[in-house]
Amino acid sequence: MVQLFSGVGRMFMKKVLVIVAIGFLMIGSYAVGRRHSTRPVVADPGARRILYWVDPMHPDYKSDHAGIAPDCGMPLEPVYADSVSVSLNSSAPAAPGAVAIDVDKQQIFGIRVAAADRTSGAQHVRVLGRVVPDDTRVYRVNMGTDGFVKSTQGDAVGTFVKKDQKLAVVYSPEFLNVAGGFLSATERTQNRGVPESAASFQGIAGVQNWSDRLRNLGMSDMQIEELTKTRRVPEDIYVVSPVDGFILERDIAASERFERHSQFYRIADLSHVWIVADIFSSEAQNFRPGTVAHVTLTNSGKKFTARVSDVLPEVDPTTRTLKLRLETDNPGFALRPEMFVDVELPVSASAALTVPLDSLIDTGREQRVFVERTAGVFEPRPVETGWRSSDRVQITSGLNEGERVVVSGTFLVDSESRLKSGQAEPKTAPLDKVQPKSDSEPRMTAGTGKVKDAACGMSIDPAKATAEGHTITRNGVTYYFCSNRCKRNFSAQPEKYLASSPPGHRP
């Protein structure tokens, strides 16, 4: 019995010792954990803190966690605190509308910067020209009496005709009386004998008077000479071409009656033609008469030399531009009326501070560029401009030489600047609320409520273009533009853009 109780006691003691040992181990572990938790945590120097995630295609969409962009399905990209803090680190305060874009994003969006520098005044301006006939070489053929047309031949519009080529045969009784008087005067003059006598001179004057009356009625010199030789009064009168040229208009037909001074044909000598181009009134002083320009026929690549003859005083009521007129010879009749050609004109202007034309944002109310204040930080800067060439614009104030400005991707930087500065964008009316009034107006892009820029072809918000003054009304049709530059290009060359994208064409 004593042995039994002693065995139980030993087992009990072992269990107690085990329990006590486990308790000490738990207490020790808790103490060690408390001690380590009170030590400061040292961050990994290579770690970067993420502020938020953005949609790579639409940076204005932000999220507080990683994921997928809802519109394009692309993974959201992180924006790190150090990139923003470094970009915005500057001693000068950030201007309103300043925007920070890291280098990687600049490469993705094609944003480039370049320094503003002084360029020489020798520039070339390219404009679109339109070929028109030389007004001094356009002839209108008509008759000075009543009658009817017996027949016509080889007189279709566009036909090339030679001088004195017969185009039509007409009849008019008035020719008979005048032709008879001409023959009588001619016969009397020939029978007077000595040409030096006073009577002889009077006879010659009488013949000249009758021949002038025949010309006034519409008889050609060729037929008057024929009348002198044959000495027979003709029943038929020939309508002939007064010059080598092309028939531009034809207003008669066989068996048709005509009245006095009715126009039969309009014929143009196209061996020498005019070229007209639209220019702004501020540019007119750069194109003096005699300035030599280079003309290129777009389709064939043929080149011509033209000279500025005048700047016409009339202002186009729609585009508010002037007409520049040039003259050029036309060998082989390669230049035809209403053809479009490229005209390159030299412009002499004083050397000045300039930037690429793509750098300029022209809202109609102000002009501005985006200056790189520090690496990756761009601020809008109001500027004033002077002369413009085909690819550069003069900056008269607001910018210093050597300052770096955005020269590519300016529109994207401007859009981001507007978002950052909190400028409200005009809301787009629903597609079913904005419809073209007729088939001649620019149509909406289905499902977007946007229209096509008449110059660059980009889809734009018509309400925004209207609010910023980027519209032109031409022949009752309103055209919308993404910027003043596109508006200006369209104003200078409306025929070019309408030919490639007529009204009503869907973007």
C-alpha positions in Angstrom: 0.0 0.0 0.0 2.8 2.4 0.9 4.6 1.6 -2.4 1.3 2.3 -4.3 0.9 5.8 -2.8 4.6 6.6 -3.3 4.3 5.8 -7.1 1.3 7.9 -7.5 3.0 10.8 -5.8 6.0 10.6 -8.1 3.7 10.7 -11.2 1.9 13.7 -9.8 5.1 15.6 -9.2 6.3 15.0 -12.7 3.1 16.4 -14.2 3.4 19.5 -12.0 7.0 20.0 -13.1 6.0 19.7 -16.8 3.2 22.2 -16.3 5.4 24.7 -14.5 8.1 24.4 -17.2 5.5 25.1 -20.0 4.4 28.1 -18.0 7.9 29.5 -17.7 8.4 29.0 -21.5 5.3 30.9 -22.3 6.2 33.8 -20.0 9.7 33.9 -21.5 8.4 34.0 -25.1 6.0 36.8 -24.2 8.8 38.8 -22.7 11.1 38.4 -25.7 8.3 39.4 -28.0 7.6 42.5 -26.0 11.2 43.5 -26.0 11.5 43.1 -29.8 8.2 45.0 -30.4 9.6 48.1 -28.6 12.5 48.4 -31.0 12.2 51.0 -33.9 11.6 49.5 -37.3 14.2 50.5 -39.9 12.6 50.9 -43.4 14.3 49.4 -46.4 16.2 52.2 -48.0 15.3 50.8 -51.5 11.6 50.8 -50.9 9.4 53.5 -52.6 6.1 54.7 -51.2 3.2 54.5 -53.5 0.8 57.5 -53.4 -1.9 56.1 -55.7 -2.4 54.2 -59.0 -3.4 55.8 -62.3 -4.8 54.6 -65.7 -1.8 54.7 -68.1 -4.2 55.8 -70.9 -6.2 58.3 -68.9 -4.0 59.7 -66.1 -6.9 61.6 -64.6 -8.3 58.3 -63.3 -6.8 57.5 -59.9 -7.2 54.6 -57.5 -6.0 53.9 -53.9 -5.1 50.3 -54.8 -3.7 48.3 -57.6 -6.1 46.8 -60.2 -7.3 47.0 -63.7 -8.4 50.2 -65.5 -12.2 50.1 -66.0 -12.1 51.7 -69.5 -9.2 50.0 -71.3 -8.5 47.0 -69.2 -4.8 47.8 -68.7 -3.1 47.4 -65.3 -3.0 50.5 -63.2 0.4 52.0 -62.8 1.7 53.3 -59.4 2.7 56.9 -58.8 5.5 57.1 -56.3 5.9 59.8 -53.6 9.6 60.4 -54.4 9.0 61.1 -58.1 6.4 63.8 -57.3 8.3 65.3 -54.4 11.5 65.5 -56.5 9.7 67.0 -59.5 8.0 69.6 -57.4 11.1 70.5 -55.4 11.9 74.1 -56.3 12.7 77.2 -54.5 10.2 79.2 -56.7 6.5 78.7 -56.0 4.6 76.6 -58.6 2.6 78.8 -61.0 -1.2 78.1 -61.3 -1.7 75.3 -63.7 1.8 73.8 -63.3 1.9 70.1 -63.9 4.5 67.4 -63.0 5.1 64.6 -65.5 7.8 62.1 -64.9 10.3 61.2 -67.6 8.7 57.8 -68.3 5.3 59.3 -68.9 6.9 62.0 -71.2 8.4 59.2 -73.3 5.1 57.4 -73.5 3.1 60.4 -74.5 5.8 61.8 -76.9 6.4 65.0 -74.9 9.5 66.8 -76.0 11.1 70.0 -74.9 13.5 72.4 -76.7 15.2 75.7 -75.9 13.8 79.0 -77.3 16.5 80.6 -79.5 17.0 83.4 -81.9 16.6 82.5 -85.6 17.4 84.5 -88.7 14.8 86.4 -90.5 15.1 84.3 -93.7 12.0 82.1 -93.6 9.8 80.4 -96.1 6.0 80.4 -96.0 4.0 77.7 -97.7 0.4 78.4 -98.8 -2.1 76.6 -100.9 -2.7 78.4 -104.3 -5.5 78.1 -106.8 -5.0 78.5 -110.6 -7.3 81.0 -112.3 -7.2 82.4 -115.9 -5.4 85.8 -116.4 -8.3 88.2 -116.7 -6.5 90.2 -119.3 -6.4 87.1 -121.5 -10.1 86.1 -121.3 -12.2 87.0 -124.4 -16.0 87.1 -124.6 -17.4 86.4 -128.1 -20.8 88.0 -128.9 -22.8 89.6 -131.7 -23.9 93.3 -132.0 -27.2 92.4 -133.7 -30.1 90.0 -133.6 -30.3 86.7 -135.5 -30.3 83.0 -135.2 -27.6 80.2 -135.1 -27.5 78.0 -138.2 -24.8 75.5 -136.9 -21.9 75.0 -134.6 -18.8 72.9 -134.8 -15.9 71.9 -132.4 -17.1 74.3 -129.7 -17.5 72.1 -126.6 -16.4 73.5 -123.3 -12.8 72.6 -122.6 -11.9 72.4 -126.3 -8.6 74.0 -127.4 -9.2 76.2 -130.4 -6.9 78.2 -132.7 -7.2 81.8 -133.6 -9.7 82.4 -136.4 -11.0 78.9 -136.1 -14.7 78.8 -137.1 -17.0 77.9 -134.2 -20.5 78.7 -135.5 -22.5 80.0 -138.5 -25.2 82.7 -137.9 -27.6 84.7 -140.0 -28.6 88.3 -139.4 -30.2 90.6 -142.1 -28.4 93.7 -140.7 -25.1 92.3 -142.0 -26.5 92.5 -145.6 -27.0 96.2 -145.6 -23.6 97.0 -144.0 -21.7 94.6 -146.2 -23.3 96.2 -149.3 -22.2 99.7 -148.1 -18.7 98.3 -147.5 -18.4 97.0 -151.1 -19.7 100.2 -152.6 -17.2 102.3 -150.7 -14.4 99.9 -151.7 -15.3 100.1 -155.3 -15.5 103.9 -155.3 -12.1 104.2 -153.7 -10.5 101.9 -156.3 -12.0 103.9 -159.2 -10.6 107.3 -157.9 -7.2 106.7 -159.4 -4.4 108.8 -157.7 -4.2 107.7 -154.0 -2.6 111.0 -153.0 -5.7 113.1 -153.8 -7.9 114.4 -151.1 -10.9 112.5 -152.6 -8.8 109.3 -152.4 -8.2 109.8 -148.7 -11.9 110.5 -148.1 -12.7 107.2 -149.9 -10.3 105.3 -147.7 -11.9 106.8 -144.6 -15.3 105.7 -145.9 -14.1 102.1 -146.3 -12.6 102.1 -142.8 -15.9 103.4 -141.4 -17.9 100.6 -143.1 -15.4 97.9 -142.0 -15.6 99.2 -138.4 -19.4 98.8 -138.6 -19.0 95.2 -139.7 -16.6 94.5 -136.8 -19.1 96.1 -134.4 -21.8 93.8 -135.6 -19.5 90.8 -135.0 -17.8 90.0 -138.3 -14.2 88.9 -138.0 -11.3 90.5 -139.8 -10.8 87.2 -141.7 -14.3 87.4 -143.2 -13.9 91.1 -144.0 -10.8 90.3 -145.9 -12.6 87.5 -147.7 -15.4 89.9 -148.5 -12.9 92.4 -150.1 -11.5 89.6 -152.4 -14.8 88.0 -153.4 -16.8 91.2 -153.6 -19.9 89.3 -152.8 -22.3 90.0 -150.0 -22.3 86.9 -147.7 -25.5 85.4 -146.4 -23.7 83.5 -143.6 -21.5 85.1 -140.9 -18.8 83.1 -139.3 -18.2 83.2 -135.5 -14.5 82.6 -135.0 -12.1 82.3 -132.0 -10.2 85.6 -131.4 -7.2 83.8 -129.9 -5.5 80.5 -129.3 -7.1 79.2 -126.1 -9.6 77.0 -124.3 -13.4 77.4 -124.4 -14.4 78.1 -120.8 -18.1 78.8 -121.5 -20.5 78.0 -124.4 -24.0 79.7 -124.4 -25.4 79.0 -127.9 -26.8 76.0 -129.7 -27.8 75.3 -133.3 -31.2 76.7 -134.4 -31.3 79.0 -131.5 -32.2 82.7 -131.8 -30.0 85.3 -130.1 -30.4 88.9 -129.2 -28.0 91.8 -129.6 -24.8 91.5 -127.4 -25.7 88.0 -126.2 -22.6 86.1 -125.2 -21.7 83.1 -127.4 -18.4 81.9 -125.9 -15.8 82.8 -123.2 -12.3 81.8 -124.4 -9.1 82.0 -122.3 -5.5 82.1 -123.4 -3.9 79.9 -120.7 -0.3 80.4 -121.9 0.0 82.8 -118.9 -2.1 82.3 -115.8 -2.7 83.7 -112.3 -2.4 81.9 -109.0 -4.3 83.2 -106.0 -3.7 82.3 -102.3 -5.3 83.3 -99.0 -3.1 85.2 -96.6 -3.7 87.1 -93.3 -3.7 90.9 -93.4 -0.8 90.9 -91.0 1.3 89.0 -93.5 0.5 91.2 -96.5 3.4 93.5 -95.9 5.8 90.6 -96.4 4.8 89.9 -100.0 5.9 92.7 -102.2 5.3 92.8 -106.0 8.1 91.1 -107.8 8.8 88.6 -105.0 9.8 85.3 -106.6 7.8 82.2 -105.4 8.2 78.5 -106.2 5.1 76.7 -107.3 4.7 72.9 -107.2 2.0 71.0 -108.9 1.1 68.4 -106.2 0.0 65.5 -108.4 2.8 65.5 -111.0 5.6 67.3 -109.0 6.2 69.8 -111.8 7.7 73.0 -110.6 7.2 76.6 -111.8 8.5 80.0 -111.0 5.9 82.7 -110.2 6.1 86.3 -109.3 3.9 88.2 -106.8 1.9 90.8 -108.8 -0.4 92.2 -106.1 -2.3 91.8 -102.9 -6.0 92.3 -103.7 -7.9 94.7 -101.4 -11.0 92.6 -100.9 -11.4 90.7 -97.7 -13.0 87.3 -97.7 -16.1 87.7 -95.5 -15.9 84.2 -94.1 -12.2 83.6 -93.5 -11.2 87.3 -93.1 -8.2 86.8 -95.3 -6.8 88.6 -98.3 -6.0 87.3 -101.8 -2.4 87.2 -102.9 -2.0 87.1 -106.7 0.9 85.6 -108.5 1.6 85.4 -112.3 3.5 82.6 -114.1 4.0 81.3 -117.7 2.2 78.0 -118.4 4.2 76.0 -120.9 2.3 73.0 -122.2 -0.8 74.2 -120.3 0.1 72.1 -117.3 -1.7 74.5 -115.0 -5.4 74.4 -115.6 -8.1 76.7 -114.0 -9.2 75.6 -110.5 -6.1 73.4 -109.9 -4.6 73.5 -106.4 -0.8 74.1 -106.2 1.7 74.4 -103.4 3.3 77.9 -103.2 6.5 78.6 -101.3 7.2 82.2 -100.6 10.4 83.7 -99.1 9.7 86.0 -96.1 12.3 88.5 -94.9 11.9 89.3 -91.2 14.3 90.5 -88.5 16.1 87.9 -86.5 14.1 87.3 -83.3 13.4 84.9 -80.4 11.3 82.1 -81.8 9.8 78.7 -80.8 8.3 75.9 -83.0 4.7 76.7 -84.0 3.5 73.5 -82.3 4.6 75.0 -79.0 2.0 77.7 -79.0 -1.5 77.3 -77.5 -3.8 79.9 -79.0 -7.2 80.0 -77.4 -8.4 83.1 -79.1 -8.3 85.0 -75.8 -4.7 84.4 -75.0 -1.5 82.7 -76.3 0.7 80.6 -74.1 3.5 78.1 -74.0 4.5 75.6 -71.4 7.9 76.3 -69.9 10.0 73.5 -68.1 10.6 75.1 -64.7 12.4 72.1 -63.3 12.9 68.5 -64.5 9.5 67.2 -65.3 7.5 70.3 -64.1 5.8 72.5 -66.7 4.1 75.7 -66.1 1.9 77.7 -68.5 3.4 81.1 -69.6 1.4 83.8 -71.4 3.3 85.2 -74.4 2.8 87.7 -77.2 3.7 86.7 -80.7 4.9 88.4 -83.9 5.6 87.1 -87.3 5.0 83.4 -88.2 6.6 81.2 -90.7 5.7 77.7 -91.8 7.1 76.1 -88.7 8.1 78.8 -86.2 6.6 81.8 -84.5 8.2 84.9 -83.1 7.8 85.5 -79.3 7.9 89.3 -78.6 7.4 89.0 -74.8 6.8 86.5 -72.0 9.8 84.3 -72.8 13.6 84.5 -72.4 16.2 83.1 -74.7 17.4 79.6 -73.6 14.2 78.7 -71.6 13.0 75.3 -72.5 9.4 74.9 -73.7 7.3 71.9 -74.7 7.5 71.5 -78.5 5.7 68.1 -78.9 2.7 66.9 -77.0 1.7 70.4 -76.0 -2.0 69.6 -76.2 -1.7 66.8 -73.7 0.3 69.0 -71.3 -2.3 71.7 -71.7 -5.2 69.2 -71.0 -3.4 68.0 -67.8 -2.8 71.6 -66.7 -6.5 72.4 -67.1 -7.4 69.4 -64.9 -4.8 70.3 -62.2 -6.0 73.9 -62.1 -9.6 72.9 -61.8 -10.8 74.6 -64.9 -14.2 73.2 -65.7 -14.6 71.7 -69.1 -17.9 72.4 -71.0 -20.2 69.4 -70.9 -21.0 67.6 -74.1 -24.6 67.4 -75.0 -26.0 63.9 -75.5 -25.8 62.6 -79.0 -29.6 62.5 -79.4 -29.7 66.2 -78.4 -27.1 67.4 -80.9 -27.7 66.5 -84.5 -26.6 68.2 -87.7 -29.2 70.6 -89.1 -28.6 69.3 -92.6 -26.5 66.8 -94.5 -24.0 69.6 -95.2 -23.0 70.1 -91.5 -20.3 68.1 -89.8 -21.8 64.9 -88.3 -21.3 63.5 -84.8 -19.3 60.4 -84.2 -21.8 57.8 -83.1 -21.9 57.2 -79.4 -19.5 60.0 -78.5 -21.3 63.3 -79.1 -18.1 64.6 -80.9 -17.3 66.0 -84.3 -14.4 65.8 -86.6 -11.8 68.7 -86.6 -12.1 70.1 -90.2 -8.3 70.6 -90.4 -6.5 67.8 -88.5 -9.4 65.2 -88.4 -9.3 64.7 -84.6 -12.6 64.0 -82.8 -13.4 66.9 -80.6 -16.2 68.2 -78.4 -18.2 70.8 -80.3 -19.4 72.5 -77.2 -15.8 73.0 -76.0 -14.7 74.3 -79.5 -17.6 76.8 -79.5 -16.8 78.0 -76.0 -13.1 78.6 -76.9 -14.0 80.3 -80.2 -12.6 77.6 -82.4 -15.3 77.6 -85.0 -15.8 79.0 -88.5 -19.1 79.4 -90.4 -18.7 79.1 -94.1 -21.6 79.1 -96.6 -24.0 78.4 -93.8 -21.9 75.4 -92.4 -20.2 75.6 -89.0 -16.8 73.9 -88.7 -15.1 73.0 -85.4 -11.4 72.9 -84.5 -9.3 71.6 -81.6 -7.1 74.7 -81.5 -6.6 78.1 -83.0 -3.8 76.7 -85.1 -6.1 74.3 -86.9 -8.6 77.1 -87.3 -6.0 79.3 -88.8 -4.8 76.6 -91.2 -8.3 76.0 -92.3 -8.9 79.7 -92.8 -5.8 80.0 -94.9 -6.6 77.0 -97.1 -10.3 76.1 -96.9 -10.5 74.6 -100.4 -7.7 72.1 -99.5 -9.3 70.7 -96.4 -12.8 70.7 -97.9 -11.5 68.7 -100.9 -10.0 66.0 -98.7 -12.8 65.9 -96.1 -16.1 67.4 -97.4 -18.9 68.5 -95.1 -20.9 65.6 -93.7 -18.0 63.2 -93.8 -17.9 61.0 -90.7 -14.7 61.0 -88.7 
